[in-house]
């Protein structure tokens, strides 16, 4: 999130308004920035390309509430439990098939499942 805020600051240093563009997880960050009341007056537009508002795993609808409640556990215990469950369900890495040459070129199709903990 800090990188998104830094990028916005650079844009606002150049001009009075910015158009936010976000793809996948960047779309979620752009939406978050656009939702901040203190920044709304500086956002001229928002372009989202396939924003990752939810995970594409078939078990996500079942597990999302359980995982959210684990955030209430003290300290890092909840994160360790979520990490263990993600590895048990999905494995160490998540791989998505390329839909086209462009899709493969411009997207991260394989990533560690631990990245899901930050979504």
Backbone as a printed PyTorch tensor [residue, N CA C, xyz], in Angstrom:
tensor([[[  0.8280,  -1.1890,   0.0000],
         [  0.0000,   0.0000,   0.0000],
         [  0.8690,   1.2480,   0.0000]],

        [[  2.0250,   1.1480,   0.6170],
         [  2.9140,   2.3110,   0.6320],
         [  3.3500,   2.6950,  -0.7730]],

        [[  3.5940,   1.6960,  -1.6210],
         [  4.0080,   1.9830,  -2.9980],
         [  2.9170,   2.7190,  -3.7520]],

        [[  1.6610,   2.3360,  -3.5130],
         [  0.5420,   3.0040,  -4.1820],
         [  0.4440,   4.4590,  -3.7280]],

        [[  0.6070,   4.6890,  -2.4420],
         [  0.5620,   6.0570,  -1.9110],
         [  1.7310,   6.8700,  -2.4650]],

        [[  2.9110,   6.2550,  -2.5250],
         [  4.0800,   6.9520,  -3.0860],
         [  3.8520,   7.3280,  -4.5440]],

        [[  3.2920,   6.4100,  -5.3270],
         [  3.0220,   6.6950,  -6.7440],
         [  2.0140,   7.8300,  -6.8820]],

        [[  1.0090,   7.8440,  -6.0200],
         [  0.0210,   8.9240,  -6.0510],
         [  0.6830,  10.2580,  -5.7130]],

        [[  1.5640,  10.2610,  -4.7330],
         [  2.2760,  11.4990,  -4.3690],
         [  3.1000,  12.0380,  -5.5440]],

        [[  3.7330,  11.1420,  -6.2800],
         [  4.5050,  11.5600,  -7.4580],
         [  3.5770,  12.2040,  -8.4800]],

        [[  2.4380,  11.5620,  -8.7290],
         [  1.4690,  12.1220,  -9.6690],
         [  0.9700,  13.4850,  -9.2490]],

        [[  0.7020,  13.6540,  -7.9690],
         [  0.2000,  14.9390,  -7.4760],
         [  1.2970,  15.9990,  -7.4230]],

        [[  2.5520,  15.5810,  -7.3980],
         [  3.6540,  16.5470,  -7.4680],
         [  3.7740,  17.1230,  -8.8790]],

        [[  3.3170,  16.3420,  -9.8610],
         [  3.3850,  16.7730, -11.2590],
         [  2.1650,  17.6060, -11.6410]],

        [[  1.0000,  17.2280, -11.1210],
         [ -0.2340,  17.9290, -11.4700],
         [ -1.1970,  17.9860, -10.3020]],

        [[ -2.3340,  18.6640, -10.5050],
         [ -3.3290,  18.8190,  -9.4370],
         [ -4.2410,  17.6070,  -9.3010]],

        [[ -4.4070,  16.8680, -10.4080],
         [ -5.2760,  15.6980, -10.4010],
         [ -4.5560,  14.5320, -11.0680]],

        [[ -5.0240,  13.3260, -10.7520],
         [ -4.4630,  12.1260, -11.3630],
         [ -5.5920,  11.2200, -11.8310]],

        [[ -5.2850,  10.3910, -12.7950],
         [ -6.1670,   9.2980, -13.1910],
         [ -5.4820,   8.0310, -12.7000]],

        [[ -6.1600,   7.3020, -11.8450],
         [ -5.5930,   6.0750, -11.2960],
         [ -5.8900,   4.9160, -12.2390]],

        [[ -4.8880,   4.1000, -12.4920],
         [ -5.0230,   2.9110, -13.3260],
         [ -4.5060,   1.7360, -12.5260]],

        [[ -5.3110,   0.6950, -12.4170],
         [ -4.8790,  -0.4720, -11.6660],
         [ -5.3080,  -1.7540, -12.3370]],

        [[ -4.3980,  -2.7220, -12.3270],
         [ -4.6750,  -4.0340, -12.9030],
         [ -4.4830,  -5.0900, -11.8260]],

        [[ -5.4490,  -5.9990, -11.6950],
         [ -5.3980,  -7.0870, -10.7290],
         [ -5.3180,  -6.5130,  -9.3060]],

        [[ -4.2940,  -6.8440,  -8.5470],
         [ -4.1710,  -6.3180,  -7.1880],
         [ -3.9940,  -4.8050,  -7.2000]],

        [[ -3.3680,  -4.2850,  -8.2500],
         [ -3.2400,  -2.8360,  -8.4020],
         [ -4.5910,  -2.1580,  -8.5330]],

        [[ -5.5740,  -2.8750,  -9.0860],
         [ -6.9320,  -2.3420,  -9.1730],
         [ -7.5590,  -2.1790,  -7.8030]],

        [[ -7.2680,  -3.1100,  -6.9260],
         [ -7.7650,  -3.0160,  -5.5530],
         [ -7.1220,  -1.8200,  -4.8540]],

        [[ -5.8150,  -1.6550,  -5.0430],
         [ -5.1140,  -0.5230,  -4.4300],
         [ -5.6110,   0.8060,  -4.9890]],

        [[ -5.8430,   0.8730,  -6.3040],
         [ -6.3450,   2.1090,  -6.9120],
         [ -7.7330,   2.4400,  -6.3750]],

        [[ -8.5760,   1.4320,  -6.2040],
         [ -9.9140,   1.6450,  -5.6480],
         [ -9.8210,   2.1520,  -4.2140]],

        [[ -8.9190,   1.5700,  -3.4530],
         [ -8.7210,   2.0080,  -2.0640],
         [ -8.2900,   3.4700,  -2.0260]],

        [[ -7.3180,   3.8350,  -2.8690],
         [ -6.8690,   5.2310,  -2.9030],
         [ -8.0130,   6.1670,  -3.2750]],

        [[ -8.8060,   5.7700,  -4.2670],
         [ -9.9130,   6.6160,  -4.7210],
         [-10.9930,   6.7550,  -3.6530]],

        [[-11.0480,   5.8090,  -2.7230],
         [-12.0850,   5.8550,  -1.6830],
         [-11.7120,   6.7390,  -0.4940]],

        [[-10.4640,   7.1500,  -0.4060],
         [-10.0300,   7.9640,   0.7320],
         [-10.5730,   9.3870,   0.6020]],

        [[-11.3840,   9.8370,   1.5690],
         [-12.0070,  11.1620,   1.4740],
         [-11.0120,  12.2980,   1.2470]],

        [[ -9.8470,  12.2200,   1.8450],
         [ -8.8690,  13.3060,   1.7120],
         [ -8.2660,  13.3900,   0.3100]],

        [[ -8.4300,  12.3400,  -0.4860],
         [ -7.8290,  12.3190,  -1.8240],
         [ -8.8360,  12.4840,  -2.9520]],

        [[-10.1220,  12.3340,  -2.6620],
         [-11.1450,  12.3290,  -3.7190],
         [-11.0720,  13.5410,  -4.6320]],

        [[-10.7780,  14.6930,  -4.0850],
         [-10.7470,  15.9130,  -4.9030],
         [ -9.6070,  15.8990,  -5.9160]],

        [[ -8.6230,  15.0220,  -5.7080],
         [ -7.4660,  14.9550,  -6.6030],
         [ -7.5700,  13.8230,  -7.6300]],

        [[ -8.6080,  12.9960,  -7.5290],
         [ -8.7620,  11.8520,  -8.4250],
         [ -9.7000,  12.2400,  -9.5660]],

        [[ -9.1420,  12.3440, -10.7750],
         [ -9.9350,  12.7280, -11.9450],
         [-10.6090,  11.5220, -12.5900]],

        [[-10.0890,  10.3390, -12.3530],
         [-10.6740,   9.1420, -12.9430],
         [-10.0560,   7.8870, -12.3690]],

        [[-10.7320,   6.7820, -12.6160],
         [-10.2840,   5.4870, -12.1110],
         [-10.4950,   4.4620, -13.2140]],

        [[ -9.4250,   3.8150, -13.6540],
         [ -9.4950,   2.7850, -14.6910],
         [ -9.0610,   1.4720, -14.0550]],

        [[ -9.9400,   0.4710, -14.0900],
         [ -9.6450,  -0.8220, -13.4840],
         [ -9.6350,  -1.8970, -14.5620]],

        [[ -8.5760,  -2.6930, -14.5820],
         [ -8.4610,  -3.8100, -15.5110],
         [ -8.4070,  -5.0850, -14.6770]],

        [[ -9.4740,  -5.8450, -14.7180],
         [ -9.5570,  -7.1120, -13.9950],
         [ -9.1100,  -6.9830, -12.5380]],

        [[ -9.7690,  -6.1050, -11.7640],
         [ -9.3610,  -5.9350, -10.3640],
         [ -9.5950,  -7.2110,  -9.5540]],

        [[ -8.6790,  -7.5130,  -8.6720],
         [ -8.7350,  -8.7420,  -7.8720],
         [ -9.4980,  -8.4970,  -6.5750]],

        [[-10.8010,  -8.2700,  -6.6960],
         [-11.6070,  -8.0330,  -5.5020],
         [-11.8860,  -9.3170,  -4.7330]],

        [[-11.6790, -10.4470,  -5.3600],
         [-11.8670, -11.7390,  -4.7020],
         [-10.8830, -12.7270,  -5.3130]],

        [[-10.5930, -13.7730,  -4.5940],
         [ -9.6860, -14.7900,  -5.1050],
         [-10.4370, -15.7110,  -6.0570]],

        [[ -9.7220, -16.2300,  -7.0380],
         [-10.3510, -17.0660,  -8.0490],
         [-10.3810, -18.5430,  -7.7190]],

        [[-10.0970, -18.9100,  -6.5040],
         [-10.1200, -20.3220,  -6.1240],
         [-11.5550, -20.7460,  -5.8250]],

        [[-11.9620, -21.9480,  -6.2530],
         [-13.3470, -22.3830,  -6.0270],
         [-13.7530, -22.4510,  -4.5520]],

        [[-12.8060, -22.6060,  -3.6530],
         [-13.1380, -22.6730,  -2.2270],
         [-13.2260, -21.2980,  -1.5650]],

        [[-12.8670, -20.2420,  -2.3020],
         [-12.8520, -18.9070,  -1.7040],
         [-14.1860, -18.5170,  -1.0680]],

        [[-15.3330, -18.7010,  -1.7520],
         [-16.6000, -18.2960,  -1.1160],
         [-16.8540, -18.9970,   0.2210]],

        [[-16.3730, -20.2110,   0.3460],
         [-16.5780, -20.9780,   1.5770],
         [-15.6270, -20.5140,   2.6800]],

        [[-14.3950, -20.2150,   2.3040],
         [-13.3580, -19.9350,   3.2990],
         [-13.1980, -18.4710,   3.6860]],

        [[-13.7430, -17.5440,   2.8870],
         [-13.4330, -16.1290,   3.1320],
         [-13.8630, -15.6480,   4.5190]],

        [[-15.0120, -16.0790,   5.0060],
         [-15.4640, -15.6230,   6.3260],
         [-14.6340, -16.2560,   7.4460]],

        [[-14.2700, -17.5210,   7.2540],
         [-13.4230, -18.1890,   8.2500],
         [-12.0630, -17.5190,   8.3400]],

        [[-11.4830, -17.2010,   7.1790],
         [-10.1740, -16.5590,   7.1660],
         [-10.2520, -15.1610,   7.7640]],

        [[-11.3230, -14.4510,   7.4870],
         [-11.4770, -13.1010,   8.0440],
         [-11.5560, -13.1600,   9.5660]],

        [[-12.2550, -14.1500,  10.1100],
         [-12.3800, -14.2420,  11.5650],
         [-11.0460, -14.6050,  12.2180]],

        [[-10.1530, -15.2680,  11.4770],
         [ -8.8360, -15.6000,  12.0370],
         [ -7.9940, -14.3580,  12.2890]],

        [[ -8.3370, -13.2420,  11.6430],
         [ -7.6100, -11.9870,  11.8780],
         [ -7.8310, -11.4730,  13.3060]],

        [[ -8.8510, -11.9790,  13.9640],
         [ -9.1590, -11.5390,  15.3210],
         [ -8.2850, -12.2230,  16.3740]],

        [[ -7.5670, -13.2590,  15.9800],
         [ -6.7040, -13.9540,  16.9350],
         [ -5.5250, -13.0590,  17.3220]],

        [[ -5.0180, -13.2240,  18.5360],
         [ -3.9520, -12.3370,  19.0200],
         [ -2.6260, -12.5150,  18.2810]],

        [[ -1.9110, -11.3950,  18.1540],
         [ -0.5580, -11.4040,  17.5940],
         [ -0.4780, -12.0190,  16.2180]],

        [[  0.5890, -12.7510,  16.0050],
         [  0.8060, -13.3630,  14.6940],
         [  0.1960, -14.7620,  14.6030]],

        [[ -0.5000, -15.1890,  15.6520],
         [ -1.0690, -16.5360,  15.6610],
         [ -2.0650, -16.7260,  14.5180]],

        [[ -2.9440, -15.7490,  14.3120],
         [ -3.9320, -15.8450,  13.2400],
         [ -3.2820, -15.9360,  11.8740]],

        [[ -2.2290, -15.1740,  11.6730],
         [ -1.5210, -15.2060,  10.3840],
         [ -0.8710, -16.5720,  10.1630]],

        [[ -0.3230, -17.1490,  11.2260],
         [  0.2910, -18.4830,  11.1000],
         [ -0.7610, -19.5370,  10.7680]],

        [[ -1.9360, -19.4410,  11.3810],
         [ -3.0090, -20.4000,  11.0970],
         [ -3.4800, -20.2330,   9.6550]],

        [[ -3.6990, -18.9810,   9.2120],
         [ -4.1200, -18.7390,   7.8220],
         [ -3.0680, -19.2600,   6.8460]],

        [[ -1.7980, -19.0240,   7.1590],
         [ -0.7060, -19.4910,   6.3050],
         [ -0.7330, -21.0130,   6.1750]],

        [[ -0.9070, -21.6880,   7.2930],
         [ -0.9740, -23.1520,   7.2870],
         [ -2.1510, -23.6380,   6.4480]],

        [[ -3.3220, -23.0310,   6.6310],
         [ -4.5140, -23.4640,   5.8960],
         [ -4.3820, -23.2200,   4.3940]],

        [[ -3.8200, -22.0850,   4.0190],
         [ -3.6340, -21.7910,   2.5920],
         [ -2.7090, -22.8250,   1.9580]],

        [[ -1.6080, -23.1400,   2.6430],
         [ -0.6910, -24.1590,   2.1210],
         [ -1.3740, -25.5160,   2.0210]],

        [[ -2.1920, -25.8620,   3.0200],
         [ -2.8680, -27.1560,   3.0170],
         [ -3.8880, -27.2610,   1.8860]],

        [[ -4.5830, -26.1720,   1.5850],
         [ -5.6350, -26.1940,   0.5670],
         [ -5.0730, -26.0110,  -0.8410]],

        [[ -4.1440, -25.0640,  -1.0150],
         [ -3.6800, -24.6980,  -2.3570],
         [ -2.2750, -25.2130,  -2.6520]],

        [[ -1.4190, -25.2860,  -1.6290],
         [ -0.0260, -25.6720,  -1.8400],
         [  0.8990, -24.4720,  -1.6820]],

        [[  2.1580, -24.6510,  -2.0530],
         [  3.1490, -23.5810,  -1.8940],
         [  3.0090, -22.4710,  -2.9230]],

        [[  2.5430, -22.8350,  -4.1300],
         [  2.3940, -21.8340,  -5.1890],
         [  1.0290, -21.9510,  -5.8400]],

        [[  0.5890, -20.8440,  -6.3930],
         [ -0.6630, -20.7900,  -7.1550],
         [ -0.2720, -20.5180,  -8.5910]],

        [[ -0.7100, -21.3550,  -9.4990],
         [ -0.4060, -21.1740, -10.9140],
         [ -1.7090, -21.0840, -11.6940]],

        [[ -1.8020, -20.0800, -12.5350],
         [ -2.9610, -19.9110, -13.4080],
         [ -2.5080, -20.1330, -14.8420]],

        [[ -3.3320, -20.7840, -15.6500],
         [ -2.9340, -20.9970, -17.0450],
         [ -2.9860, -19.6940, -17.8390]],

        [[ -2.0640, -19.5530, -18.7700],
         [ -2.0600, -18.3720, -19.6420],
         [ -3.2120, -18.4860, -20.6350]],

        [[ -3.9820, -17.4240, -20.7700],
         [ -5.1020, -17.4100, -21.7030],
         [ -4.6650, -16.9850, -23.0980]],

        [[ -3.5370, -16.3130, -23.1710],
         [ -2.9940, -15.8700, -24.4520],
         [ -1.5310, -15.4970, -24.2440]],

        [[ -0.8510, -15.2170, -25.3480],
         [  0.5460, -14.7900, -25.2490],
         [  0.6640, -13.4760, -24.4750]],

        [[ -0.2660, -12.5480, -24.7330],
         [ -0.2570, -11.2600, -24.0350],
         [ -0.5330, -11.4440, -22.5480]],

        [[ -1.4600, -12.3320, -22.2440],
         [ -1.7880, -12.6170, -20.8480],
         [ -0.5500, -13.1220, -20.1110]],

        [[  0.1750, -14.0170, -20.7490],
         [  1.3830, -14.5530, -20.1300],
         [  2.4600, -13.4790, -20.0050]],

        [[  2.5510, -12.6060, -20.9810],
         [  3.5990, -11.5810, -20.9850],
         [  3.3830, -10.5170, -19.9110]],

        [[  2.1300, -10.1380, -19.6700],
         [  1.8580,  -8.9870, -18.8140],
         [  1.2940,  -9.3340, -17.4360]],

        [[  1.2070, -10.6010, -17.0940],
         [  0.6280, -10.9850, -15.8110],
         [  1.5450, -11.9330, -15.0530]],

        [[  1.4270, -11.8960, -13.7380],
         [  2.1140, -12.8730, -12.8940],
         [  1.1930, -14.0740, -12.7790]],

        [[  1.5570, -15.1590, -13.4190],
         [  0.6900, -16.3330, -13.4410],
         [  1.0650, -17.3610, -12.3810]],

        [[  2.2540, -17.2700, -11.8390],
         [  2.6820, -18.1570, -10.7620],
         [  3.1920, -17.2780,  -9.6260]],

        [[  2.6440, -17.4910,  -8.4490],
         [  3.0910, -16.7100,  -7.3010],
         [  2.9730, -17.5520,  -6.0390]],

        [[  3.7530, -17.2280,  -5.0180],
         [  3.6670, -17.9850,  -3.7700],
         [  2.3100, -17.7530,  -3.1030]],

        [[  1.7380, -18.8110,  -2.5870],
         [  0.4230, -18.6800,  -1.9550],
         [  0.4610, -17.7810,  -0.7270]],

        [[  1.6280, -17.5630,  -0.1500],
         [  1.7190, -16.6640,   1.0000],
         [  1.3170, -15.2410,   0.6330]],

        [[  1.3900, -14.9000,  -0.6550],
         [  0.9620, -13.5720,  -1.1040],
         [ -0.5230, -13.3590,  -0.8490]],

        [[ -1.2860, -14.4360,  -0.8020],
         [ -2.7270, -14.3460,  -0.5650],
         [ -3.0180, -13.7550,   0.8140]],

        [[ -2.1110, -13.9450,   1.7600],
         [ -2.3300, -13.4300,   3.1150],
         [ -2.5010, -11.9180,   3.1400]],

        [[ -1.9720, -11.2290,   2.1470],
         [ -2.0480,  -9.7720,   2.1180],
         [ -3.2670,  -9.2530,   1.3740]],

        [[ -4.0570, -10.1310,   0.7980],
         [ -5.2540,  -9.6900,   0.0730],
         [ -6.4130,  -9.5090,   1.0200]]])
